[in-house]
């Protein structure tokens, strides 16, 4: 039994969800079985920056960057499935990790 594990990352959750829908649709169309999407914990990175470099140290801006992640397992992929996944065009701002 062969299995492909795909991890999808992005800053916008809507774009990540659309990318997972596209991957699942292409896998199901080619006859593979899918499990997921499984939402993984969102990683939040917070940054604190001084508003002015020399004036007041109490005035600061706070920024937050959230990374949303999804996990998809494709079980028993055919050669057509692998070929269609490699030629899939996804939106900008989405990173894919295939294992």
N, C-alpha and C positions, 0 to 999 in steps of 0.2 A: 504494500500500500504506500503510495507516494503522497506527499503533502507539501504544499507551498504555503508559507506563512508570510503575510504582507502586513507591514506596519506603516500606517499613514500618519503624517504629522503636518500641522499647519497652525497658523495664528488665528484664522477665522474658522469658526466651527461650521458655518454653513457651507463653505467651500470644501472642507474636509468631508462633510456628509454627502455632498454631491459627487465627490471623487469616489467614495466608497460605493455609492449607488451604481456608478458607471462600471466599477470593477466587478461588482456582484452580477450586474446584468450581462456583461460579456462572459463571465464564467458560467452562468446558468444557460446562456444561449448556446454555448459550445458543448454542453453536456456534462459539466463538472458539478460536484456537490460542494456547497459552501457552508461554512459556519461563521456567524458573525453578522454584522460588525459588533465587536465587543469594545465598548468605550473604556479606555485606560484613564488613570488619573491625570488631571490637567496640571501641568507644571506652571507655576506662577513665579515670575522673576520681577522683583521690585527694585526700582532705581530711585535714589534721592540725589538731587542736583541743586547746588546753590544757584539762586537767581542771578546774583551779581558776584563776581569773584573777590571784590575787596571791600564791600560796604557792610552788609549786615549778615551775620552767620545764622540768624534765626529765620530769614526768609528763604524757603526752599520749595522746590517743585518735586512732586512725587509722580513717578510713572510706573505702570505695570504692564508686563508682557506675558500673555497666557499662551501656552503651547498645548493644543488639543491633539489627542492621539486616538486612533482606532486600530483594531486588530482584526484581520480576516484570515481564516484558514480555508484553503481550497484543497479538497480531498479528491484523489484519483483524477488529476488533470490529464487531458489528452494533448497531443501535439498541437492541435488546433487551438486549444485553450492558451497554451504558452505563447503561440504565435500571435494571437489576438491581444494578449496582455502586453506584449512587448511593443506593439504598434499602437497602443492606446494613447490618445492625446488628452491630457488632464489640464486643469486650470493652473495658472501661475500661482505660486505661493503654497504649493503642496509638495511635500517630500515623501518619497516612497522607499521603504527598505524591504527587500525581498530575501527570504531565507529558505 
